[in-house]
Amino acid sequence: MQYDPIKRSLGNVFNKSPFLRKTFYQLLDLLLLRAWHVHKELKSWIKQSPTSPSILDAGAGYGQHSLWLNRRLPKATILAVDVK
């Protein structure tokens, strides 16, 4: 299945405003079990991380995990990159 047309269509809708983008990220977190596992691992990492880490989110996708990390580590420097 080709995901690029789907991602493009969703991007056209949800990138119209920051509110819609944040709503989309919350929907992804609710609908995808993978997000639950990622957040579980990130929470355990945060407990032992420095207060202002430098983070590279390689393969950031829509950026929902970068946003999640930024909310929990506001002093962190986050560089999120994706191939597309």
PDB file of N, CA, C and O in Angstrom:
ATOM      1  N   MET A   1       0.841  -1.185   0.000  1.00  0.00           N
ATOM      2  CA  MET A   1       0.000   0.000   0.000  1.00  0.00           C
ATOM      3  C   MET A   1       0.884   1.245   0.000  1.00  0.00           C
ATOM      4  O   MET A   1       1.902   1.286   0.692  1.00  0.00           O
ATOM      5  N   GLN A   2       0.510   2.225  -0.748  1.00  0.00           N
ATOM      6  CA  GLN A   2       1.247   3.477  -0.832  1.00  0.00           C
ATOM      7  C   GLN A   2       0.712   4.445   0.226  1.00  0.00           C
ATOM      8  O   GLN A   2      -0.459   4.823   0.184  1.00  0.00           O
ATOM      9  N   TYR A   3       1.562   4.846   1.171  1.00  0.00           N
ATOM     10  CA  TYR A   3       1.132   5.727   2.252  1.00  0.00           C
ATOM     11  C   TYR A   3       1.308   7.208   1.931  1.00  0.00           C
ATOM     12  O   TYR A   3       0.676   8.049   2.570  1.00  0.00           O
ATOM     13  N   ASP A   4       2.147   7.545   0.962  1.00  0.00           N
ATOM     14  CA  ASP A   4       2.398   8.959   0.662  1.00  0.00           C
ATOM     15  C   ASP A   4       1.133   9.733   0.295  1.00  0.00           C
ATOM     16  O   ASP A   4       0.948  10.839   0.803  1.00  0.00           O
ATOM     17  N   PRO A   5       0.249   9.207  -0.565  1.00  0.00           N
ATOM     18  CA  PRO A   5      -0.970   9.970  -0.855  1.00  0.00           C
ATOM     19  C   PRO A   5      -1.841  10.173   0.388  1.00  0.00           C
ATOM     20  O   PRO A   5      -2.458  11.226   0.549  1.00  0.00           O
ATOM     21  N   ILE A   6      -1.890   9.178   1.254  1.00  0.00           N
ATOM     22  CA  ILE A   6      -2.672   9.293   2.489  1.00  0.00           C
ATOM     23  C   ILE A   6      -2.053  10.343   3.396  1.00  0.00           C
ATOM     24  O   ILE A   6      -2.756  11.195   3.939  1.00  0.00           O
ATOM     25  N   LYS A   7      -0.735  10.282   3.561  1.00  0.00           N
ATOM     26  CA  LYS A   7      -0.049  11.263   4.411  1.00  0.00           C
ATOM     27  C   LYS A   7      -0.225  12.676   3.866  1.00  0.00           C
ATOM     28  O   LYS A   7      -0.412  13.623   4.630  1.00  0.00           O
ATOM     29  N   ARG A   8      -0.164  12.815   2.554  1.00  0.00           N
ATOM     30  CA  ARG A   8      -0.333  14.127   1.934  1.00  0.00           C
ATOM     31  C   ARG A   8      -1.742  14.662   2.177  1.00  0.00           C
ATOM     32  O   ARG A   8      -1.920  15.836   2.503  1.00  0.00           O
ATOM     33  N   SER A   9      -2.729  13.803   2.018  1.00  0.00           N
ATOM     34  CA  SER A   9      -4.122  14.222   2.243  1.00  0.00           C
ATOM     35  C   SER A   9      -4.344  14.621   3.694  1.00  0.00           C
ATOM     36  O   SER A   9      -4.959  15.652   3.965  1.00  0.00           O
ATOM     37  N   LEU A  10      -3.851  13.819   4.626  1.00  0.00           N
ATOM     38  CA  LEU A  10      -3.991  14.157   6.044  1.00  0.00           C
ATOM     39  C   LEU A  10      -3.243  15.442   6.371  1.00  0.00           C
ATOM     40  O   LEU A  10      -3.736  16.275   7.131  1.00  0.00           O
ATOM     41  N   GLY A  11      -2.058  15.602   5.801  1.00  0.00           N
ATOM     42  CA  GLY A  11      -1.270  16.809   6.025  1.00  0.00           C
ATOM     43  C   GLY A  11      -1.990  18.058   5.543  1.00  0.00           C
ATOM     44  O   GLY A  11      -1.944  19.097   6.201  1.00  0.00           O
ATOM     45  N   ASN A  12      -2.659  17.960   4.393  1.00  0.00           N
ATOM     46  CA  ASN A  12      -3.402  19.104   3.863  1.00  0.00           C
ATOM     47  C   ASN A  12      -4.514  19.547   4.813  1.00  0.00           C
ATOM     48  O   ASN A  12      -4.804  20.738   4.929  1.00  0.00           O
ATOM     49  N   VAL A  13      -5.127  18.587   5.485  1.00  0.00           N
ATOM     50  CA  VAL A  13      -6.223  18.906   6.407  1.00  0.00           C
ATOM     51  C   VAL A  13      -5.687  19.418   7.737  1.00  0.00           C
ATOM     52  O   VAL A  13      -6.118  20.468   8.214  1.00  0.00           O
ATOM     53  N   PHE A  14      -4.750  18.688   8.343  1.00  0.00           N
ATOM     54  CA  PHE A  14      -4.346  18.967   9.711  1.00  0.00           C
ATOM     55  C   PHE A  14      -3.253  20.027   9.847  1.00  0.00           C
ATOM     56  O   PHE A  14      -2.994  20.488  10.959  1.00  0.00           O
ATOM     57  N   ASN A  15      -2.618  20.421   8.774  1.00  0.00           N
ATOM     58  CA  ASN A  15      -1.591  21.463   8.851  1.00  0.00           C
ATOM     59  C   ASN A  15      -2.158  22.867   8.674  1.00  0.00           C
ATOM     60  O   ASN A  15      -1.397  23.828   8.568  1.00  0.00           O
ATOM     61  N   LYS A  16      -3.469  22.997   8.640  1.00  0.00           N
ATOM     62  CA  LYS A  16      -4.083  24.312   8.454  1.00  0.00           C
ATOM     63  C   LYS A  16      -3.977  25.194   9.693  1.00  0.00           C
ATOM     64  O   LYS A  16      -3.999  26.420   9.588  1.00  0.00           O
ATOM     65  N   SER A  17      -3.861  24.569  10.873  1.00  0.00           N
ATOM     66  CA  SER A  17      -3.728  25.355  12.100  1.00  0.00           C
ATOM     67  C   SER A  17      -3.020  24.517  13.162  1.00  0.00           C
ATOM     68  O   SER A  17      -3.081  23.288  13.121  1.00  0.00           O
ATOM     69  N   PRO A  18      -2.351  25.168  14.107  1.00  0.00           N
ATOM     70  CA  PRO A  18      -1.696  24.430  15.193  1.00  0.00           C
ATOM     71  C   PRO A  18      -2.688  23.584  16.001  1.00  0.00           C
ATOM     72  O   PRO A  18      -2.350  22.485  16.442  1.00  0.00           O
ATOM     73  N   PHE A  19      -3.915  24.095  16.197  1.00  0.00           N
ATOM     74  CA  PHE A  19      -4.920  23.337  16.934  1.00  0.00           C
ATOM     75  C   PHE A  19      -5.234  22.020  16.240  1.00  0.00           C
ATOM     76  O   PHE A  19      -5.284  20.973  16.886  1.00  0.00           O
ATOM     77  N   LEU A  20      -5.447  22.065  14.925  1.00  0.00           N
ATOM     78  CA  LEU A  20      -5.743  20.839  14.179  1.00  0.00           C
ATOM     79  C   LEU A  20      -4.570  19.868  14.214  1.00  0.00           C
ATOM     80  O   LEU A  20      -4.767  18.658  14.320  1.00  0.00           O
ATOM     81  N   ARG A  21      -3.350  20.394  14.127  1.00  0.00           N
ATOM     82  CA  ARG A  21      -2.164  19.533  14.169  1.00  0.00           C
ATOM     83  C   ARG A  21      -2.061  18.830  15.517  1.00  0.00           C
ATOM     84  O   ARG A  21      -1.802  17.628  15.567  1.00  0.00           O
ATOM     85  N   LYS A  22      -2.261  19.567  16.614  1.00  0.00           N
ATOM     86  CA  LYS A  22      -2.201  18.961  17.948  1.00  0.00           C
ATOM     87  C   LYS A  22      -3.316  17.937  18.137  1.00  0.00           C
ATOM     88  O   LYS A  22      -3.110  16.892  18.755  1.00  0.00           O
ATOM     89  N   THR A  23      -4.499  18.240  17.601  1.00  0.00           N
ATOM     90  CA  THR A  23      -5.606  17.288  17.671  1.00  0.00           C
ATOM     91  C   THR A  23      -5.258  16.007  16.927  1.00  0.00           C
ATOM     92  O   THR A  23      -5.561  14.909  17.393  1.00  0.00           O
ATOM     93  N   PHE A  24      -4.625  16.151  15.781  1.00  0.00           N
ATOM     94  CA  PHE A  24      -4.206  14.989  14.998  1.00  0.00           C
ATOM     95  C   PHE A  24      -3.204  14.146  15.779  1.00  0.00           C
ATOM     96  O   PHE A  24      -3.303  12.919  15.794  1.00  0.00           O
ATOM     97  N   TYR A  25      -2.240  14.796  16.427  1.00  0.00           N
ATOM     98  CA  TYR A  25      -1.257  14.055  17.227  1.00  0.00           C
ATOM     99  C   TYR A  25      -1.937  13.297  18.354  1.00  0.00           C
ATOM    100  O   TYR A  25      -1.573  12.157  18.642  1.00  0.00           O
ATOM    101  N   GLN A  26      -2.920  13.917  18.995  1.00  0.00           N
ATOM    102  CA  GLN A  26      -3.637  13.242  20.076  1.00  0.00           C
ATOM    103  C   GLN A  26      -4.423  12.051  19.545  1.00  0.00           C
ATOM    104  O   GLN A  26      -4.500  11.014  20.205  1.00  0.00           O
ATOM    105  N   LEU A  27      -5.002  12.189  18.366  1.00  0.00           N
ATOM    106  CA  LEU A  27      -5.708  11.062  17.755  1.00  0.00           C
ATOM    107  C   LEU A  27      -4.753   9.917  17.434  1.00  0.00           C
ATOM    108  O   LEU A  27      -5.083   8.750  17.643  1.00  0.00           O
ATOM    109  N   LEU A  28      -3.572  10.254  16.928  1.00  0.00           N
ATOM    110  CA  LEU A  28      -2.584   9.215  16.652  1.00  0.00           C
ATOM    111  C   LEU A  28      -2.210   8.464  17.924  1.00  0.00           C
ATOM    112  O   LEU A  28      -2.089   7.239  17.916  1.00  0.00           O
ATOM    113  N   ASP A  29      -2.027   9.205  19.018  1.00  0.00           N
ATOM    114  CA  ASP A  29      -1.674   8.575  20.286  1.00  0.00           C
ATOM    115  C   ASP A  29      -2.785   7.654  20.779  1.00  0.00           C
ATOM    116  O   ASP A  29      -2.510   6.601  21.355  1.00  0.00           O
ATOM    117  N   LEU A  30      -4.027   8.041  20.558  1.00  0.00           N
ATOM    118  CA  LEU A  30      -5.156   7.217  21.007  1.00  0.00           C
ATOM    119  C   LEU A  30      -5.343   5.974  20.138  1.00  0.00           C
ATOM    120  O   LEU A  30      -5.685   4.903  20.640  1.00  0.00           O
ATOM    121  N   LEU A  31      -5.119   6.121  18.847  1.00  0.00           N
ATOM    122  CA  LEU A  31      -5.423   5.042  17.922  1.00  0.00           C
ATOM    123  C   LEU A  31      -4.295   4.045  17.714  1.00  0.00           C
ATOM    124  O   LEU A  31      -4.548   2.906  17.322  1.00  0.00           O
ATOM    125  N   LEU A  32      -3.075   4.443  17.963  1.00  0.00           N
ATOM    126  CA  LEU A  32      -1.942   3.563  17.671  1.00  0.00           C
ATOM    127  C   LEU A  32      -1.325   3.011  18.958  1.00  0.00           C
ATOM    128  O   LEU A  32      -0.858   3.767  19.809  1.00  0.00           O
ATOM    129  N   LEU A  33      -1.332   1.704  19.084  1.00  0.00           N
ATOM    130  CA  LEU A  33      -0.739   1.054  20.247  1.00  0.00           C
ATOM    131  C   LEU A  33       0.767   1.316  20.309  1.00  0.00           C
ATOM    132  O   LEU A  33       1.347   1.369  21.393  1.00  0.00           O
ATOM    133  N   ARG A  34       1.389   1.477  19.156  1.00  0.00           N
ATOM    134  CA  ARG A  34       2.824   1.745  19.111  1.00  0.00           C
ATOM    135  C   ARG A  34       3.174   3.013  19.879  1.00  0.00           C
ATOM    136  O   ARG A  34       4.206   3.064  20.547  1.00  0.00           O
ATOM    137  N   ALA A  35       2.338   4.026  19.792  1.00  0.00           N
ATOM    138  CA  ALA A  35       2.587   5.278  20.506  1.00  0.00           C
ATOM    139  C   ALA A  35       2.619   5.043  22.008  1.00  0.00           C
ATOM    140  O   ALA A  35       3.423   5.652  22.713  1.00  0.00           O
ATOM    141  N   TRP A  36       1.761   4.174  22.500  1.00  0.00           N
ATOM    142  CA  TRP A  36       1.750   3.850  23.931  1.00  0.00           C
ATOM    143  C   TRP A  36       3.086   3.261  24.348  1.00  0.00           C
ATOM    144  O   TRP A  36       3.633   3.638  25.385  1.00  0.00           O
ATOM    145  N   HIS A  37       3.618   2.342  23.552  1.00  0.00           N
ATOM    146  CA  HIS A  37       4.904   1.708  23.861  1.00  0.00           C
ATOM    147  C   HIS A  37       6.059   2.709  23.767  1.00  0.00           C
ATOM    148  O   HIS A  37       6.969   2.691  24.595  1.00  0.00           O
ATOM    149  N   VAL A  38       6.019   3.563  22.776  1.00  0.00           N
ATOM    150  CA  VAL A  38       7.065   4.582  22.628  1.00  0.00           C
ATOM    151  C   VAL A  38       7.050   5.519  23.834  1.00  0.00           C
ATOM    152  O   VAL A  38       8.109   5.827  24.382  1.00  0.00           O
ATOM    153  N   HIS A  39       5.886   5.970  24.251  1.00  0.00           N
ATOM    154  CA  HIS A  39       5.785   6.875  25.400  1.00  0.00           C
ATOM    155  C   HIS A  39       6.233   6.187  26.682  1.00  0.00           C
ATOM    156  O   HIS A  39       6.850   6.817  27.541  1.00  0.00           O
ATOM    157  N   LYS A  40       5.930   4.919  26.816  1.00  0.00           N
ATOM    158  CA  LYS A  40       6.366   4.159  27.997  1.00  0.00           C
ATOM    159  C   LYS A  40       7.892   4.142  28.086  1.00  0.00           C
ATOM    160  O   LYS A  40       8.459   4.372  29.154  1.00  0.00           O
ATOM    161  N   GLU A  41       8.547   3.872  26.972  1.00  0.00           N
ATOM    162  CA  GLU A  41      10.013   3.849  26.951  1.00  0.00           C
ATOM    163  C   GLU A  41      10.597   5.245  27.162  1.00  0.00           C
ATOM    164  O   GLU A  41      11.591   5.405  27.870  1.00  0.00           O
ATOM    165  N   LEU A  42       9.987   6.238  26.557  1.00  0.00           N
ATOM    166  CA  LEU A  42      10.485   7.608  26.724  1.00  0.00           C
ATOM    167  C   LEU A  42      10.333   8.086  28.169  1.00  0.00           C
ATOM    168  O   LEU A  42      11.197   8.800  28.676  1.00  0.00           O
ATOM    169  N   LYS A  43       9.249   7.701  28.830  1.00  0.00           N
ATOM    170  CA  LYS A  43       9.067   8.075  30.233  1.00  0.00           C
ATOM    171  C   LYS A  43      10.172   7.496  31.098  1.00  0.00           C
ATOM    172  O   LYS A  43      10.682   8.180  31.985  1.00  0.00           O
ATOM    173  N   SER A  44      10.551   6.245  30.854  1.00  0.00           N
ATOM    174  CA  SER A  44      11.637   5.647  31.646  1.00  0.00           C
ATOM    175  C   SER A  44      12.974   6.312  31.315  1.00  0.00           C
ATOM    176  O   SER A  44      13.828   6.453  32.189  1.00  0.00           O
ATOM    177  N   TRP A  45      13.159   6.726  30.047  1.00  0.00           N
ATOM    178  CA  TRP A  45      14.393   7.427  29.682  1.00  0.00           C
ATOM    179  C   TRP A  45      14.452   8.809  30.325  1.00  0.00           C
ATOM    180  O   TRP A  45      15.515   9.236  30.775  1.00  0.00           O
ATOM    181  N   ILE A  46      13.320   9.511  30.372  1.00  0.00           N
ATOM    182  CA  ILE A  46      13.264  10.859  30.943  1.00  0.00           C
ATOM    183  C   ILE A  46      13.690  10.848  32.407  1.00  0.00           C
ATOM    184  O   ILE A  46      14.340  11.786  32.870  1.00  0.00           O
ATOM    185  N   LYS A  47      13.335   9.804  33.132  1.00  0.00           N
ATOM    186  CA  LYS A  47      13.683   9.718  34.555  1.00  0.00           C
ATOM    187  C   LYS A  47      15.185   9.769  34.788  1.00  0.00           C
ATOM    188  O   LYS A  47      15.636  10.256  35.825  1.00  0.00           O
ATOM    189  N   GLN A  48      15.963   9.272  33.832  1.00  0.00           N
ATOM    190  CA  GLN A  48      17.410   9.242  34.010  1.00  0.00           C
ATOM    191  C   GLN A  48      18.164  10.189  33.061  1.00  0.00           C
ATOM    192  O   GLN A  48      19.394  10.184  33.022  1.00  0.00           O
ATOM    193  N   SER A  49      17.423  10.989  32.307  1.00  0.00           N
ATOM    194  CA  SER A  49      18.062  11.894  31.348  1.00  0.00           C
ATOM    195  C   SER A  49      18.493  13.189  32.031  1.00  0.00           C
ATOM    196  O   SER A  49      17.981  13.527  33.097  1.00  0.00           O
ATOM    197  N   PRO A  50      19.431  13.914  31.423  1.00  0.00           N
ATOM    198  CA  PRO A  50      19.780  15.243  31.939  1.00  0.00           C
ATOM    199  C   PRO A  50      18.597  16.207  31.772  1.00  0.00           C
ATOM    200  O   PRO A  50      17.662  15.938  31.018  1.00  0.00           O
ATOM    201  N   THR A  51      18.659  17.317  32.478  1.00  0.00           N
ATOM    202  CA  THR A  51      17.536  18.264  32.438  1.00  0.00           C
ATOM    203  C   THR A  51      17.401  18.982  31.094  1.00  0.00           C
ATOM    204  O   THR A  51      16.298  19.377  30.717  1.00  0.00           O
ATOM    205  N   SER A  52      18.489  19.154  30.380  1.00  0.00           N
ATOM    206  CA  SER A  52      18.403  19.816  29.067  1.00  0.00           C
ATOM    207  C   SER A  52      19.187  19.005  28.027  1.00  0.00           C
ATOM    208  O   SER A  52      20.254  19.430  27.584  1.00  0.00           O
ATOM    209  N   PRO A  53      18.660  17.840  27.639  1.00  0.00           N
ATOM    210  CA  PRO A  53      19.369  16.995  26.677  1.00  0.00           C
ATOM    211  C   PRO A  53      19.252  17.509  25.247  1.00  0.00           C
ATOM    212  O   PRO A  53      18.361  18.296  24.929  1.00  0.00           O
ATOM    213  N   SER A  54      20.149  17.059  24.404  1.00  0.00           N
ATOM    214  CA  SER A  54      20.045  17.276  22.963  1.00  0.00           C
ATOM    215  C   SER A  54      19.499  15.982  22.370  1.00  0.00           C
ATOM    216  O   SER A  54      20.066  14.909  22.573  1.00  0.00           O
ATOM    217  N   ILE A  55      18.395  16.092  21.637  1.00  0.00           N
ATOM    218  CA  ILE A  55      17.691  14.911  21.137  1.00  0.00           C
ATOM    219  C   ILE A  55      17.585  14.988  19.622  1.00  0.00           C
ATOM    220  O   ILE A  55      17.234  16.029  19.066  1.00  0.00           O
ATOM    221  N   LEU A  56      17.892  13.877  18.959  1.00  0.00           N
ATOM    222  CA  LEU A  56      17.696  13.759  17.518  1.00  0.00           C
ATOM    223  C   LEU A  56      16.558  12.770  17.302  1.00  0.00           C
ATOM    224  O   LEU A  56      16.675  11.599  17.664  1.00  0.00           O
ATOM    225  N   ASP A  57      15.475  13.226  16.723  1.00  0.00           N
ATOM    226  CA  ASP A  57      14.341  12.371  16.391  1.00  0.00           C
ATOM    227  C   ASP A  57      14.457  12.047  14.909  1.00  0.00           C
ATOM    228  O   ASP A  57      13.906  12.751  14.062  1.00  0.00           O
ATOM    229  N   ALA A  58      15.180  10.973  14.608  1.00  0.00           N
ATOM    230  CA  ALA A  58      15.387  10.564  13.219  1.00  0.00           C
ATOM    231  C   ALA A  58      14.191   9.729  12.775  1.00  0.00           C
ATOM    232  O   ALA A  58      13.825   8.766  13.449  1.00  0.00           O
ATOM    233  N   GLY A  59      13.589  10.081  11.667  1.00  0.00           N
ATOM    234  CA  GLY A  59      12.374   9.418  11.216  1.00  0.00           C
ATOM    235  C   GLY A  59      11.180   9.947  11.990  1.00  0.00           C
ATOM    236  O   GLY A  59      10.338   9.177  12.452  1.00  0.00           O
ATOM    237  N   ALA A  60      11.114  11.255  12.128  1.00  0.00           N
ATOM    238  CA  ALA A  60      10.129  11.900  12.994  1.00  0.00           C
ATOM    239  C   ALA A  60       8.686  11.752  12.513  1.00  0.00           C
ATOM    240  O   ALA A  60       7.757  11.954  13.296  1.00  0.00           O
ATOM    241  N   GLY A  61       8.482  11.408  11.253  1.00  0.00           N
ATOM    242  CA  GLY A  61       7.112  11.275  10.761  1.00  0.00           C
ATOM    243  C   GLY A  61       6.368  12.595  10.886  1.00  0.00           C
ATOM    244  O   GLY A  61       6.821  13.620  10.377  1.00  0.00           O
ATOM    245  N   TYR A  62       5.229  12.571  11.560  1.00  0.00           N
ATOM    246  CA  TYR A  62       4.428  13.782  11.757  1.00  0.00           C
ATOM    247  C   TYR A  62       4.979  14.651  12.882  1.00  0.00           C
ATOM    248  O   TYR A  62       4.564  15.801  13.028  1.00  0.00           O
ATOM    249  N   GLY A  63       5.908  14.122  13.680  1.00  0.00           N
ATOM    250  CA  GLY A  63       6.510  14.902  14.755  1.00  0.00           C
ATOM    251  C   GLY A  63       5.796  14.798  16.085  1.00  0.00           C
ATOM    252  O   GLY A  63       6.081  15.573  16.998  1.00  0.00           O
ATOM    253  N   GLN A  64       4.864  13.848  16.217  1.00  0.00           N
ATOM    254  CA  GLN A  64       4.094  13.759  17.445  1.00  0.00           C
ATOM    255  C   GLN A  64       4.955  13.377  18.652  1.00  0.00           C
ATOM    256  O   GLN A  64       4.674  13.818  19.766  1.00  0.00           O
ATOM    257  N   HIS A  65       5.981  12.578  18.452  1.00  0.00           N
ATOM    258  CA  HIS A  65       6.834  12.201  19.579  1.00  0.00           C
ATOM    259  C   HIS A  65       7.769  13.351  19.969  1.00  0.00           C
ATOM    260  O   HIS A  65       8.106  13.509  21.142  1.00  0.00           O
ATOM    261  N   SER A  66       8.179  14.140  18.996  1.00  0.00           N
ATOM    262  CA  SER A  66       8.989  15.329  19.303  1.00  0.00           C
ATOM    263  C   SER A  66       8.167  16.327  20.118  1.00  0.00           C
ATOM    264  O   SER A  66       8.669  16.914  21.077  1.00  0.00           O
ATOM    265  N   LEU A  67       6.919  16.514  19.739  1.00  0.00           N
ATOM    266  CA  LEU A  67       6.036  17.404  20.494  1.00  0.00           C
ATOM    267  C   LEU A  67       5.828  16.872  21.905  1.00  0.00           C
ATOM    268  O   LEU A  67       5.868  17.638  22.868  1.00  0.00           O
ATOM    269  N   TRP A  68       5.609  15.579  22.033  1.00  0.00           N
ATOM    270  CA  TRP A  68       5.406  14.944  23.338  1.00  0.00           C
ATOM    271  C   TRP A  68       6.638  15.151  24.218  1.00  0.00           C
ATOM    272  O   TRP A  68       6.514  15.504  25.391  1.00  0.00           O
ATOM    273  N   LEU A  69       7.828  14.932  23.651  1.00  0.00           N
ATOM    274  CA  LEU A  69       9.072  15.130  24.406  1.00  0.00           C
ATOM    275  C   LEU A  69       9.256  16.592  24.794  1.00  0.00           C
ATOM    276  O   LEU A  69       9.675  16.893  25.912  1.00  0.00           O
ATOM    277  N   ASN A  70       8.947  17.489  23.885  1.00  0.00           N
ATOM    278  CA  ASN A  70       9.112  18.915  24.158  1.00  0.00           C
ATOM    279  C   ASN A  70       8.235  19.387  25.307  1.00  0.00           C
ATOM    280  O   ASN A  70       8.628  20.270  26.069  1.00  0.00           O
ATOM    281  N   ARG A  71       7.061  18.809  25.433  1.00  0.00           N
ATOM    282  CA  ARG A  71       6.170  19.171  26.543  1.00  0.00           C
ATOM    283  C   ARG A  71       6.722  18.688  27.879  1.00  0.00           C
ATOM    284  O   ARG A  71       6.505  19.337  28.903  1.00  0.00           O
ATOM    285  N   ARG A  72       7.426  17.571  27.888  1.00  0.00           N
ATOM    286  CA  ARG A  72       7.951  17.016  29.128  1.00  0.00           C
ATOM    287  C   ARG A  72       9.363  17.500  29.456  1.00  0.00           C
ATOM    288  O   ARG A  72       9.768  17.511  30.618  1.00  0.00           O
ATOM    289  N   LEU A  73      10.099  17.896  28.435  1.00  0.00           N
ATOM    290  CA  LEU A  73      11.464  18.406  28.614  1.00  0.00           C
ATOM    291  C   LEU A  73      11.578  19.756  27.910  1.00  0.00           C
ATOM    292  O   LEU A  73      12.198  19.840  26.850  1.00  0.00           O
ATOM    293  N   PRO A  74      10.997  20.808  28.472  1.00  0.00           N
ATOM    294  CA  PRO A  74      10.981  22.103  27.770  1.00  0.00           C
ATOM    295  C   PRO A  74      12.368  22.706  27.541  1.00  0.00           C
ATOM    296  O   PRO A  74      12.524  23.558  26.667  1.00  0.00           O
ATOM    297  N   LYS A  75      13.374  22.283  28.304  1.00  0.00           N
ATOM    298  CA  LYS A  75      14.728  22.819  28.117  1.00  0.00           C
ATOM    299  C   LYS A  75      15.548  22.002  27.127  1.00  0.00           C
ATOM    300  O   LYS A  75      16.701  22.332  26.851  1.00  0.00           O
ATOM    301  N   ALA A  76      14.961  20.945  26.597  1.00  0.00           N
ATOM    302  CA  ALA A  76      15.672  20.086  25.648  1.00  0.00           C
ATOM    303  C   ALA A  76      15.814  20.778  24.294  1.00  0.00           C
ATOM    304  O   ALA A  76      14.980  21.597  23.909  1.00  0.00           O
ATOM    305  N   THR A  77      16.877  20.434  23.587  1.00  0.00           N
ATOM    306  CA  THR A  77      17.067  20.848  22.204  1.00  0.00           C
ATOM    307  C   THR A  77      16.708  19.643  21.349  1.00  0.00           C
ATOM    308  O   THR A  77      17.355  18.600  21.440  1.00  0.00           O
ATOM    309  N   ILE A  78      15.680  19.781  20.520  1.00  0.00           N
ATOM    310  CA  ILE A  78      15.195  18.651  19.720  1.00  0.00           C
ATOM    311  C   ILE A  78      15.338  18.979  18.243  1.00  0.00           C
ATOM    312  O   ILE A  78      14.836  19.996  17.764  1.00  0.00           O
ATOM    313  N   LEU A  79      16.038  18.092  17.523  1.00  0.00           N
ATOM    314  CA  LEU A  79      16.143  18.194  16.080  1.00  0.00           C
ATOM    315  C   LEU A  79      15.372  17.017  15.505  1.00  0.00           C
ATOM    316  O   LEU A  79      15.783  15.868  15.668  1.00  0.00           O
ATOM    317  N   ALA A  80      14.258  17.290  14.835  1.00  0.00           N
ATOM    318  CA  ALA A  80      13.426  16.250  14.245  1.00  0.00           C
ATOM    319  C   ALA A  80      13.590  16.273  12.733  1.00  0.00           C
ATOM    320  O   ALA A  80      13.394  17.307  12.095  1.00  0.00           O
ATOM    321  N   VAL A  81      13.947  15.142  12.172  1.00  0.00           N
ATOM    322  CA  VAL A  81      14.136  15.042  10.714  1.00  0.00           C
ATOM    323  C   VAL A  81      13.383  13.820  10.190  1.00  0.00           C
ATOM    324  O   VAL A  81      13.186  12.829  10.894  1.00  0.00           O
ATOM    325  N   ASP A  82      12.976  13.930   8.944  1.00  0.00           N
ATOM    326  CA  ASP A  82      12.304  12.823   8.282  1.00  0.00           C
ATOM    327  C   ASP A  82      12.696  12.864   6.821  1.00  0.00           C
ATOM    328  O   ASP A  82      12.980  13.937   6.290  1.00  0.00           O
ATOM    329  N   VAL A  83      12.717  11.731   6.168  1.00  0.00           N
ATOM    330  CA  VAL A  83      13.114  11.660   4.768  1.00  0.00           C
ATOM    331  C   VAL A  83      12.181  12.489   3.888  1.00  0.00           C
ATOM    332  O   VAL A  83      12.634  13.134   2.943  1.00  0.00           O
ATOM    333  N   LYS A  84      10.910  12.476   4.185  1.00  0.00           N
ATOM    334  CA  LYS A  84       9.933  13.188   3.367  1.00  0.00           C
ATOM    335  C   LYS A  84       9.779  14.585   3.878  1.00  0.00           C
ATOM    336  O   LYS A  84       8.998  15.362   3.328  1.00  0.00           O
TER     337      LYS A  84
END
